[in-house]
Amino acid sequence: MWGNPEFPLLSKSGDIMIGGAFSVHSQIVQKLKKCSFYRVNFREFRFAQTMIFAIEEINNNSSLLPNISVGYKIFDSCGSTLPSTRAALGLINGQERTFGKSCSGQSTVHAIIGTSESSSTIVLSQIAGIFQIPVISHFSTCACLSNRKEHPSFFRTIPSDYYQSRALAQLVKHFGWTWVGAVRSDNDYGNNGMATFIEAATQEGICVEYSEAIARTASKEQVERVVRVITRGTAKVLVAFLSYDEMDALLEESLRQNLTGLQWVGSESWITAHHLTTMKYSNILYGSIGFAIKKAKIAGFQDPQNHILKEFWEETFGCSFQSSLKGVKQCSGSESLRDIKNPFTDVSELRISNNVYKAVYAVAHAMHSMLKCGEKSEEVNMSCTWKSILPPKEIAKHIQDVNFSLQSGEKVYFDERGDPAATYQLVNWQKNSAGDPVFVTVGSYDASLPDGKQFTIKEMNLTWFGESKQRPVSVCSESCPPGFRQAMIKGKPICCFSCIPCAAGEISNSTNSAECSPCPLEYWSTEDHNICVPKVVEFLSYEETMGTLLTAFSLFGASLTLVVSFVFFWFRHTPLVKASNSELSFLLLLSLTLCFLCSLTFIGQPTDSSCMLRHVAFGIAFALCISCILTKTITVVIAFKARTPANTVPQCLASYQRSGVVGGTFLQVLVCVVWLTLAPPFPYKNTVYAAERIILECNLGSSIGFWVVLGYIGLLAMLCLILAFLARKLPDNFNEAKFITFSMLIFSAVWVTFIPAYVSSPGKFTVAVEIFAILASSFGLLFCIFAPKCYILLLKPERNTKNHMMGRNMQKQF
């Protein structure tokens, strides 16, 4: 009887009995002992008819279970756990209520097919598992059912949500949707499936803005609240892990609140549900995408071959067999199902029905193996060895081992958890030429393939919500372009972020970089911070303005010194030149020329040879220069002390001068040789001072060596200054000691100022400061010592006499 789960909905006796539990009625109000039904679920009724069709097909097949008849008992599980419990008891013991009564000890069915809901199937599996009766579900996808400890005799012909949830996460990731909403059924199917999806989505970097649940028995107010949450959300993609009936409730309320503009991503439970394709819902769901079970065809399965139930007929044609009902047309019984379009009559999308078909055949093949049908070749009729007692545990073992192919070529087998191969079709809701919604396969998912090859999609064939061909965007924050990094916003999910430009010297060359990567040591970021380029190498070159000016001054100083040398050579026989100690003067002019020229070694790209040459040339040239001046100063002092005839200048004075110059210079040469031997200067790429550029400079090798060279020059200069200062008032009209004093004061001032400037100057300016000190001190020596002499030689020749050189005071003493 319809509406009473205490009795089979449909039944037929046979040697082997297969039980069935389907939610033929939905939207129920549970009472104490029975269910009051609101409508017939055509899809579930088709599942029941598919089971009957498969059993009849097996009975007519002489090669499968020959001489064995297969019967069935089909109960209505009402889509709820309590009726499912009654159905399970009825299938096992032949009647619903057995408490307080003795059991027969033998189940009335050998295997059970059902149910469509995970929660109902869990109850059915737990009860049947007590007696080790195998249960094969065609539509229960909860991953929890794969637990062999809790469900040792459970099998299914539909993949576990463990795979579907991960496939959905990969699908969402593929389209770049990092900000999604989620709604689920408040049962084992929805809660477990959504939990797995959220876990997988989090691993893929996807954030769920909200996750709402709808129970089958939810009140209108509860559904209204869920729709309001969806409406207020900012996510443009909604992942709906809903069962058949909860989807109906959500869509009804969505219509009332005019919920539009969402891209729906659906689970297999509703994504190919034909009753949702009505024009009533199509505007909301058009463009939906989700994974579905592979579509199949069952040869010969069209109209139902058994008796059509009265309630189904009245529901289908909107009529009544009771003539007393006013306002309702009377059924004639001659109406044709061929003119009706509903989930029962439409056999073009046999997805879940094919799972029922496979489940029936799995039981048949297991029993065929268990009864050793056709193993005795001498038996012409290939009969089976009948057993009066068929242990359920043994039946479950043979179901576990089945491996066969259907007429369509599809293989059927179970893994160690009782699950089939996880394969899906990616389905997109589109419109055909007539404007009717159709399910178009646009991709696939096969969990048995290696990572990276499981998911395929033909994106060019997709249609999105609003009949758009442009993929929707659903993100909490706009993508950060290359050159920026994501910065988390306090109190927000990780998908909500600010875009912060990469710091100097760091880059990000991809979109939505979590962090910026530092450039290698010798590279620097561009202005866009999306690529590293070689750093600018900085050194004082001849091409730049500063280098050109310093070169010009250096050459000018050397040239001027050569001009002075020519003047002195031209007037070499005059008293002034002779009085100035011509030999030392020419040697001094040579050393000054070297001082001017040595500054050129500091300009240009540093190399091993130039780094060693610049400091050595500088040290030796100035040591030679100051040694000459020191010797000249000592000579002046000695000469004036020997100004009386009784105290004539020693004849060995010339030898002394040469020894003084050579000795003073040799010590500096010795210091330089030791320096170059132990720790010579070398080119060095300085990346510390300026991060954005490389300062190519000469590393001193040994700072001690450099400061010893400089200190030795300073020591010679100080001795010269002291002696010249003491001799500044010696009686003559051309007191050279006075000019030497001035030159040493300028020299000392330049190099004392040089030290702090050298230490604090950055990069190439360090070299510039050193060159400036060389040129300034060289010009100071040249002008202070030789400018007055050149003035007399060229402009005041009347002063270039011996008497004038000796002076009036000198003459009086003779």
C-alpha positions in Angstrom: 0.0 0.0 0.0 1.3 3.5 -0.8 1.9 5.7 2.1 2.6 2.9 4.6 6.2 1.8 5.0 5.1 -1.3 7.0 4.4 -3.1 3.8 6.4 -3.5 0.6 5.7 -0.9 -2.0 6.3 -3.4 -4.8 7.2 -7.0 -4.4 7.7 -10.3 -6.3 8.8 -13.6 -5.0 11.9 -15.5 -6.2 14.6 -17.8 -5.2 16.9 -14.9 -4.5 15.3 -11.8 -3.0 16.8 -8.4 -3.5 15.4 -5.6 -1.2 15.0 -2.0 -2.3 14.5 1.2 -0.3 13.6 4.3 -2.3 12.1 7.7 -1.3 9.2 7.4 -3.6 7.4 10.0 -1.5 9.0 13.2 -0.3 8.1 16.3 1.8 6.7 14.3 4.6 5.2 14.9 8.0 6.3 12.2 10.3 3.7 10.8 12.7 3.9 8.1 15.3 3.3 5.0 13.0 3.2 6.3 9.5 4.1 9.1 7.1 1.8 11.6 5.5 3.0 12.3 2.0 2.7 15.5 0.0 3.9 14.4 -3.4 5.4 11.6 -5.5 9.1 11.8 -6.2 9.2 10.8 -9.9 13.0 10.4 -9.9 12.9 8.0 -7.0 10.0 6.1 -8.6 12.1 5.7 -11.7 14.9 4.2 -9.5 12.4 1.6 -8.3 11.3 0.9 -11.9 15.0 0.6 -12.9 15.5 -2.0 -10.2 12.5 -4.0 -11.4 13.6 -3.7 -15.0 17.1 -5.0 -14.2 15.7 -8.0 -12.2 13.3 -8.9 -15.0 16.2 -8.7 -17.5 18.3 -11.0 -15.4 15.4 -13.5 -15.1 15.2 -13.5 -18.9 18.9 -14.0 -19.2 19.8 -17.7 -19.5 23.6 -17.1 -19.0 23.2 -15.3 -15.7 21.7 -17.2 -12.8 20.2 -20.0 -14.9 17.3 -21.9 -13.3 17.3 -19.3 -10.5 14.6 -16.7 -10.2 15.2 -13.3 -8.7 12.5 -11.5 -6.8 12.3 -8.2 -5.0 10.8 -6.3 -2.2 10.7 -2.5 -2.5 9.9 -0.3 0.5 9.3 3.4 0.7 12.0 5.0 2.9 10.2 8.4 2.7 13.5 10.3 2.5 13.9 10.2 6.3 15.7 8.2 8.9 12.7 6.9 10.9 10.9 5.4 7.8 14.2 4.1 6.7 14.6 2.2 10.0 11.1 0.7 9.5 11.9 -0.2 5.9 15.2 -1.9 7.0 13.3 -4.0 9.6 10.7 -4.9 7.1 13.2 -6.0 4.5 15.2 -8.1 7.0 12.4 -9.8 8.9 9.4 -9.4 6.6 7.6 -6.9 8.9 8.4 -3.6 10.3 7.8 -4.0 14.1 9.8 -6.9 15.5 10.5 -5.7 19.0 9.1 -8.1 21.6 8.8 -10.8 19.0 11.1 -13.7 18.0 13.1 -13.3 14.8 13.0 -15.9 12.1 16.8 -16.2 12.0 16.9 -15.8 8.2 16.5 -12.5 6.4 13.8 -12.3 3.8 16.2 -10.6 1.4 19.8 -11.5 0.4 20.9 -8.0 -0.4 19.5 -4.5 -0.2 19.7 -1.7 -2.7 19.2 1.9 -1.4 18.8 4.5 -0.3 19.3 7.8 -2.1 20.1 9.8 1.1 23.3 9.3 3.0 21.6 9.7 6.4 19.0 7.1 5.6 21.6 4.8 4.1 23.7 5.1 7.3 20.7 3.9 9.3 20.0 1.1 6.8 23.6 0.0 6.7 24.0 -0.1 10.4 20.9 -2.2 10.9 21.7 -4.5 8.0 25.3 -4.7 9.1 24.2 -6.4 12.4 23.2 -9.3 10.3 26.0 -8.8 7.7 23.5 -8.3 5.0 25.1 -6.4 2.1 23.7 -3.0 1.2 24.5 -1.4 -2.1 23.6 2.3 -2.5 23.1 4.0 -5.8 23.1 7.6 -4.6 24.6 7.9 -1.1 27.9 9.7 -1.4 28.9 10.5 2.2 32.6 9.6 2.7 31.7 8.3 6.1 30.2 5.2 4.5 33.6 4.1 3.3 34.6 3.3 6.9 34.8 -0.5 6.9 34.7 -0.8 10.7 31.3 0.9 10.9 29.9 -0.3 7.6 31.5 -3.7 6.9 29.0 -4.9 4.4 28.3 -1.6 2.6 28.9 -1.0 -1.1 27.9 1.7 -3.6 27.9 2.3 -7.3 28.4 6.1 -6.9 31.8 7.6 -6.0 32.4 8.9 -2.5 32.1 12.6 -1.8 35.7 12.4 -0.7 36.6 12.8 -4.4 33.7 15.0 -5.5 34.4 17.6 -2.8 38.1 17.8 -3.8 37.0 17.9 -7.5 34.8 20.9 -6.7 37.6 22.6 -4.9 39.9 22.1 -7.9 37.1 23.4 -10.2 36.7 26.6 -8.2 40.4 27.1 -8.1 40.7 26.5 -11.9 38.3 29.5 -12.5 40.2 31.7 -10.1 37.3 32.0 -7.6 39.0 32.6 -4.3 35.9 34.0 -2.5 32.8 31.8 -2.4 29.7 31.2 -0.5 28.5 27.8 0.6 25.2 26.2 1.4 24.6 22.6 2.4 22.1 20.1 3.5 22.0 19.7 7.3 22.5 16.0 7.2 25.4 13.5 6.8 25.6 14.1 3.1 25.8 17.9 3.2 27.8 18.3 6.4 30.5 15.7 5.5 30.7 16.8 1.9 31.0 20.5 2.7 33.5 19.8 5.5 35.7 18.0 2.9 35.2 20.8 0.4 36.2 23.5 2.8 39.3 21.6 3.9 40.3 21.0 0.2 39.4 24.6 -0.7 41.5 26.0 2.1 44.5 24.0 0.8 43.9 25.5 -2.6 43.9 29.1 -1.2 40.1 29.5 -1.4 38.1 31.3 1.3 34.5 30.6 2.2 32.7 33.8 3.1 29.8 31.9 4.7 28.6 28.3 5.1 24.9 27.9 5.8 22.9 24.7 6.4 19.3 23.9 5.4 17.5 20.9 7.1 14.7 19.1 5.3 12.4 20.0 8.1 13.6 23.6 8.3 11.0 26.2 8.9 10.3 29.0 6.4 12.0 31.5 8.6 15.2 29.4 8.7 15.3 29.2 4.9 14.6 33.0 4.7 17.5 33.7 6.9 19.8 31.5 4.8 18.8 33.4 1.6 19.3 36.7 3.3 22.8 35.7 4.2 23.5 34.7 0.6 22.0 38.0 -0.7 24.1 40.1 1.6 27.3 38.3 0.8 29.9 39.7 -1.5 30.8 36.3 -3.1 29.6 35.9 -6.6 29.9 32.1 -6.6 27.7 29.8 -4.5 28.7 26.2 -3.9 25.5 24.3 -3.2 26.1 20.9 -1.6 22.4 20.2 -1.3 20.1 17.2 -1.5 17.1 17.1 -3.8 14.5 18.5 -1.4 16.6 21.1 0.3 17.4 22.5 -3.1 13.7 22.9 -3.8 13.2 24.8 -0.6 16.2 27.1 -1.2 15.1 27.9 -4.8 11.5 28.7 -3.7 12.7 31.2 -1.2 15.4 32.5 -3.7 12.5 33.3 -6.1 10.6 35.1 -3.5 13.6 37.3 -2.5 14.6 37.7 -6.2 18.1 36.2 -5.6 20.0 36.6 -8.9 23.5 37.3 -10.2 25.1 34.2 -8.6 27.2 31.6 -10.3 26.0 28.3 -8.9 28.4 25.4 -8.4 26.4 22.2 -7.7 27.0 18.7 -6.4 25.8 15.6 -8.2 22.6 15.5 -6.2 20.9 18.3 -8.1 23.1 19.4 -10.9 21.3 17.1 -13.4 17.8 17.1 -11.7 15.3 17.6 -14.5 12.6 19.0 -12.4 14.8 22.1 -11.7 15.0 22.9 -15.4 11.6 24.4 -15.4 11.3 28.0 -16.5 10.5 28.8 -12.9 14.0 28.1 -11.8 16.0 28.4 -15.0 16.7 32.2 -14.6 18.4 31.5 -11.3 20.3 28.3 -12.3 21.1 29.1 -15.8 24.9 28.7 -16.3 25.3 26.4 -13.3 28.2 24.1 -13.3 29.0 21.0 -11.3 30.0 17.3 -11.4 27.6 14.6 -12.3 27.6 10.9 -12.7 28.4 9.7 -16.2 25.3 9.6 -18.4 24.4 6.1 -19.7 21.7 4.3 -21.7 19.9 1.2 -20.6 18.8 -0.7 -23.6 15.0 -1.5 -23.6 14.3 0.7 -20.6 11.4 3.0 -21.6 7.9 2.9 -20.2 7.3 0.9 -17.0 6.3 -2.7 -17.6 4.6 -3.4 -14.3 1.3 -2.1 -13.1 1.0 1.7 -12.8 0.0 2.7 -9.4 -3.1 4.8 -9.0 -1.4 7.6 -7.0 1.4 7.9 -9.6 -1.2 8.1 -12.4 -3.2 10.8 -10.6 0.0 12.8 -9.8 1.2 12.6 -13.3 -1.9 13.6 -15.2 -3.4 15.9 -12.5 -6.7 13.9 -12.4 -8.5 11.7 -10.0 -10.2 8.3 -10.2 -12.8 9.5 -7.7 -15.6 11.1 -9.6 -16.9 12.8 -6.4 -14.1 15.3 -6.2 -15.2 18.7 -7.5 -12.9 20.9 -9.6 -10.7 17.9 -10.5 -11.0 16.1 -13.8 -11.6 12.4 -13.8 -8.9 10.0 -15.0 -10.0 7.9 -17.9 -7.1 5.4 -17.7 -6.3 6.0 -21.4 -3.8 8.8 -20.9 -0.5 8.1 -22.5 2.8 8.5 -20.6 4.6 9.1 -23.9 3.2 12.6 -24.0 4.4 13.3 -20.4 7.8 14.9 -19.6 9.0 14.3 -16.1 11.9 12.7 -14.4 10.2 9.3 -14.6 9.4 9.3 -18.3 12.7 11.0 -19.4 15.3 8.3 -19.9 17.7 10.4 -21.9 19.7 11.3 -18.7 20.1 7.9 -17.0 22.8 8.7 -14.6 21.7 7.6 -11.1 19.3 5.1 -12.6 22.3 3.4 -14.2 23.8 3.1 -10.7 20.7 1.2 -9.6 21.0 -1.0 -12.7 24.7 -1.7 -11.9 23.8 -2.5 -8.2 21.3 -5.1 -9.3 23.7 -6.7 -11.7 26.5 -6.7 -9.0 24.2 -8.8 -6.7 23.3 -11.1 -9.6 27.0 -11.7 -10.5 27.9 -12.2 -6.9 25.2 -14.8 -6.5 26.1 -16.4 -9.8 29.7 -16.8 -8.5 28.5 -18.0 -5.1 26.2 -20.6 -6.5 28.9 -21.8 -9.0 26.6 -21.4 -11.9 27.8 -23.1 -15.1 31.0 -24.4 -13.6 30.2 -28.0 -14.4 30.8 -28.3 -18.2 29.0 -31.5 -18.5 25.7 -29.9 -17.5 24.2 -28.7 -20.7 21.7 -26.3 -19.0 24.5 -24.6 -17.1 22.4 -24.7 -13.9 23.4 -23.4 -10.6 24.1 -25.4 -7.4 21.3 -24.2 -5.2 21.9 -23.8 -1.4 19.1 -23.6 1.0 21.0 -21.3 3.2 22.9 -18.4 1.8 25.1 -16.8 4.5 25.0 -12.9 4.2 28.6 -12.7 5.0 29.5 -14.9 2.1 27.3 -12.9 -0.2 29.1 -9.7 0.8 32.4 -11.4 0.1 31.4 -12.3 -3.4 30.0 -8.8 -4.0 33.4 -7.4 -3.0 35.1 -9.6 -5.6 32.8 -8.9 -8.6 34.4 -7.6 -11.7 32.2 -7.6 -14.9 31.1 -5.4 -17.8 27.6 -4.3 -18.7 26.2 -4.5 -22.2 27.3 -0.9 -22.6 30.9 -1.9 -22.0 31.1 -0.1 -18.6 33.1 -2.1 -16.0 31.7 -2.7 -12.5 34.0 -3.4 -9.5 34.6 -2.2 -6.0 37.7 -1.3 -4.1 38.6 -2.4 -0.6 36.3 0.2 0.9 33.4 -0.9 -1.3 33.6 2.2 -3.6 33.6 2.3 -7.4 36.1 4.2 -9.5 35.7 7.9 -9.0 34.8 9.4 -12.4 32.6 12.4 -13.1 31.3 14.4 -15.9 31.5 18.2 -15.6 28.1 19.5 -16.6 27.1 23.1 -17.5 23.5 24.3 -17.7 22.9 25.8 -21.2 20.0 26.4 -23.6 19.4 24.6 -26.8 18.1 26.1 -30.0 14.5 26.0 -28.7 15.5 27.9 -25.5 15.1 24.9 -23.2 17.7 24.2 -20.5 20.0 21.3 -21.3 22.9 19.7 -19.5 26.1 20.0 -21.6 29.1 18.0 -20.7 32.1 20.3 -20.8 34.8 18.3 -19.0 35.6 15.3 -16.8 37.3 14.2 -13.6 39.0 10.9 -13.1 40.5 10.3 -9.6 42.5 7.3 -10.8 44.7 9.5 -13.0 47.9 11.1 -11.7 47.7 14.6 -10.2 47.5 17.2 -12.8 45.7 15.0 -15.3 42.6 14.2 -13.3 40.7 17.3 -14.3 39.9 18.3 -18.0 37.7 21.1 -19.2 36.6 22.6 -22.5 36.3 26.2 -21.2 35.4 27.6 -24.6 32.1 25.8 -24.4 31.0 27.2 -21.1 28.1 29.5 -20.4 27.8 31.5 -17.2 24.9 32.9 -15.3 22.9 35.6 -17.1 23.7 33.7 -20.4 27.1 35.4 -20.4 30.2 34.0 -22.1 32.5 36.0 -19.8 33.7 34.2 -16.8 32.5 35.8 -13.5 34.9 37.1 -11.0 34.6 36.2 -7.3 37.3 37.5 -5.1 37.4 39.3 -1.8 40.3 41.5 -3.0 41.4 42.4 -6.5 44.5 40.5 -7.6 47.9 42.0 -6.7 49.8 42.6 -10.0 53.5 41.8 -10.3 55.6 44.1 -8.3 53.2 43.9 -5.3 52.7 41.5 -2.5 49.7 40.5 -0.5 49.3 41.9 3.0 46.8 40.4 5.3 44.0 42.5 6.7 43.5 42.1 10.4 40.3 40.2 11.3 39.8 39.1 7.6 40.3 35.8 5.9 43.5 35.2 4.0 41.7 35.9 0.7 41.1 39.5 1.8 44.3 41.4 1.5 45.9 44.7 0.6 48.4 45.1 -2.2 51.7 46.5 -0.9 54.5 47.5 -3.4 57.6 45.4 -3.1 60.5 47.2 -1.3 63.5 48.4 -3.1 65.6 45.5 -4.3 62.7 43.0 -4.1 60.4 41.8 -6.9 57.3 39.7 -7.5 56.9 38.4 -11.0 53.6 36.7 -10.6 50.1 37.8 -9.7 49.0 37.6 -6.0 52.5 36.9 -4.7 52.4 36.2 -1.0 55.8 37.8 -0.6 58.5 39.6 -2.5 61.7 37.9 -3.4 65.0 39.8 -2.9 67.2 40.2 -6.0 70.6 38.5 -6.1 73.5 40.4 -4.6 74.6 42.0 -7.9 71.1 42.7 -9.2 68.5 45.3 -8.4 64.7 45.7 -9.0 63.3 47.9 -11.7 60.8 50.7 -11.0 57.9 48.2 -11.5 59.6 45.7 -9.1 58.8 42.8 -11.4 62.2 41.9 -12.6 65.8 42.0 -11.4 68.4 43.8 -13.6 72.1 44.0 -13.1 73.0 46.8 -10.7 74.7 50.0 -12.0 78.4 49.7 -11.5 79.7 53.0 -10.2 83.3 54.2 -10.4 85.0 57.5 -11.2 85.3 57.4 -15.0 86.9 59.7 -17.5 83.6 60.2 -19.3 81.7 61.8 -16.5 82.0 65.5 -15.7 83.9 65.1 -12.4 86.4 62.7 -14.0 86.9 64.9 -17.0 87.5 68.0 -14.8 90.0 66.2 -12.5 91.8 64.8 -15.6 92.0 68.2 -17.1 93.4 69.7 -13.8 95.9 66.8 -13.6 97.2 67.3 -17.1 97.2 71.1 -16.6 99.3 70.7 -13.5 101.8 68.3 -15.2 102.0 70.6 -18.2 102.5 73.7 -16.0 105.3 71.8 -14.2 107.0 71.0 -17.5 106.7 74.7 -18.5 108.4 75.7 -15.2 111.0 73.0 -15.9 111.7 74.5 -19.3 111.9 78.0 -17.9 114.4 76.8 -15.3 116.4 75.0 -17.9 116.5 78.1 -20.1 117.7 80.2 -17.2 119.9 77.5 -15.7 123.1 79.6 -15.8 121.5 82.6 -14.0 122.3 83.3 -10.4 118.7 82.7 -9.3 118.6 79.2 -10.7 122.1 78.4 -9.3 121.1 79.8 -5.9 118.0 77.6 -5.9 120.1 74.4 -6.3 119.3 73.6 -9.8 119.8 69.8 -9.4 117.3 69.6 -6.6 114.9 72.0 -8.4 114.8 69.8 -11.5 114.4 66.7 -9.4 111.6 68.4 -7.5 109.9 69.5 -10.7 110.1 65.9 -12.0 108.5 64.6 -8.7 105.8 67.2 -9.0 105.1 66.1 -12.6 104.8 62.5 -11.3 102.5 63.7 -8.5 100.1 65.4 -11.0 100.2 62.3 -13.3 99.7 59.7 -10.5 96.2 61.1 -9.9 95.2 59.8 -13.4 95.6 56.2 -12.0 92.7 56.9 -9.6 90.3 57.5 -12.5 88.8 54.7 -14.6 87.6 51.2 -13.7 89.7 49.6 -11.0 91.7 46.6 -12.0 94.3 44.6 -10.1 97.2 46.5 -11.7 95.6 50.0 -11.4 94.7 49.4 -7.7 98.3 48.5 -6.9 99.7 51.2 -9.1 97.7 54.1 -7.8 98.7 53.9 -4.2 102.3 52.9 -4.9 102.7 55.7 -7.4 101.1 58.2 -5.1 103.3 57.2 -2.1 106.6 57.1 -4.0 106.0 60.3 -6.0 105.1 62.3 -2.9 107.9 60.7 -0.9 110.3 61.8 -3.6 108.8 65.3 -3.7 108.9 65.9 0.0 112.4 64.4 0.2 113.6 66.9 -2.3 112.0 69.8 -0.4 113.4 68.5 2.9 116.9 68.1 1.4 116.6 71.6 -0.1 115.6 73.0 3.3 118.5 71.4 5.0 120.8 72.7 2.3 119.5 76.2 2.8 120.1 76.0 6.5 123.6 74.6 6.0 124.4 77.2 3.3 123.5 80.1 5.5 125.5 78.8 8.4 128.5 78.6 6.1 128.2 82.2 4.8 131.6 83.4 6.2 134.8 82.7 4.3 136.2 80.8 7.2 133.3 78.4 7.1 133.0 77.4 3.4 130.4 75.0 2.1 131.7 71.5 2.2 132.5 70.0 -1.1 130.6 66.9 -0.2 127.2 68.8 0.0 126.1 67.6 -3.5 126.7 64.0 -2.5 124.7 64.6 0.7 121.8 66.0 -1.3 121.6 62.9 -3.5 121.9 60.6 -0.5 119.1 62.5 1.3 116.7 62.3 -1.6 117.5 58.6 -2.4 117.3 57.7 1.3 114.0 59.4 1.9 112.5 57.9 -1.2 114.0 54.4 -0.6 112.2 54.0 2.8 108.9 54.7 1.1 109.7 52.2 -1.7 110.5 49.6 1.0 107.2 50.2 2.7 105.3 49.8 -0.6 107.1 46.6 -1.5 106.2 45.1 1.9 102.6 46.3 1.4 102.3 44.8 -2.1 103.8 41.6 -1.0 101.7 40.9 2.1 98.3 42.4 1.3 98.2 44.3 -2.0 95.2 46.4 -3.0 92.6 44.8 -5.2 89.3 45.7 -7.0 86.3 45.3 -4.7 82.5 45.5 -5.4 81.1 47.4 -2.5 77.4 46.5 -2.1 77.1 47.6 1.5 77.1 51.4 1.2 74.6 51.7 -1.6 72.1 48.8 -2.0 70.9 49.9 -5.4 74.3 50.1 -7.1 77.7 48.5 -7.0 80.5 50.8 -6.1 83.6 49.4 -7.8 86.5 50.6 -5.7 90.0 49.5 -4.7 90.2 47.7 -1.4 93.3 48.8 0.4 94.2 45.2 1.2 95.9 46.4 4.3 94.7 49.6 5.9 97.9 49.6 7.9 100.0 49.7 4.7 98.0 52.7 3.4 98.3 54.7 6.6 102.0 53.9 7.0 102.6 55.3 3.4 100.5 58.4 4.2 102.1 58.7 7.6 105.6 58.6 6.2 104.8 61.4 3.8 103.3 63.3 6.7 106.4 62.8 8.8 108.7 64.1 6.0 106.4 67.1 5.6 106.4 67.9 9.3 110.2 67.8 9.4 110.4 70.0 6.4 107.9 72.4 7.9 109.8 72.7 11.2 113.2 73.2 9.5 111.7 75.7 7.0 110.0 77.6 9.8 113.2 77.9 11.8 115.0 79.1 8.7 112.3 81.6 7.6 114.3 84.7 8.8 117.6 83.9 7.3 119.2 87.1 5.8 118.7 87.2 2.0 116.5 88.9 -0.6 115.2 85.6 -1.7 114.7 83.5 1.3 113.6 80.2 -0.1 112.9 78.8 3.4 110.0 81.2 3.7 108.3 79.9 0.6 109.0 76.3 1.6 107.3 77.1 4.9 104.2 78.4 3.1 104.1 75.3 0.8 104.4 72.9 3.7 101.6 74.7 5.6 99.3 74.4 2.5 100.4 70.7 2.0 99.8 69.9 5.7 96.4 71.7 5.7 95.3 69.8 2.6 96.2 66.4 3.9 94.9 67.0 7.4 91.6 68.0 5.9 91.8 65.0 3.6 91.6 62.4 6.4 88.0 63.1 7.6 86.8 63.8 4.1 88.3 60.6 2.8 86.7 58.5 5.6 83.2 60.0 5.3 83.0 60.4 1.5 80.7 57.8 -0.2 81.5 55.7 -3.3 83.4 57.4 -6.1 83.6 60.6 -4.1 86.2 58.9 -1.9 88.4 58.6 -4.9 87.6 62.2 -6.0 88.6 63.5 -2.5 91.9 61.7 -2.8 92.6 63.1 -6.2 91.7 66.6 -5.1 94.1 66.3 -2.2 96.9 65.2 -4.5 96.2 68.0 -7.0 95.7 70.6 -4.3 98.9 69.8 -2.5 100.8 69.5 -5.8 99.6 72.9 -7.0 100.4 74.3 -3.5 104.0 73.1 -3.7 104.4 74.2 -7.3 103.1 77.7 -6.8 104.6 78.4 -3.4 108.1 77.2 -4.4 108.4 78.1 -8.1 106.0 80.9 -8.7 108.2 83.6 -7.1 111.3 82.4 -9.0 109.5 82.3 -12.3 108.2 85.8 -11.6 111.8 87.1 -11.2 113.1 85.1 -14.1 110.4 86.2 -16.6 109.2 89.6 -15.3 112.0 91.0 -13.1 115.3 90.0 -14.7 117.1 92.9 -13.0 116.8 91.0 -9.7 118.4 87.9 -11.2 121.9 89.0 -10.1 124.3 87.6 -7.6 124.4 90.8 -5.6 120.7 91.0 -5.3 120.6 87.3 -4.3 123.2 88.0 -1.5 121.4 91.0 -0.2 122.7 94.2 1.5 123.2 92.5 4.9 125.3 89.8 3.3 127.5 92.3 1.6 128.3 94.2 4.9 129.7 91.0 6.4 132.3 90.7 3.7 
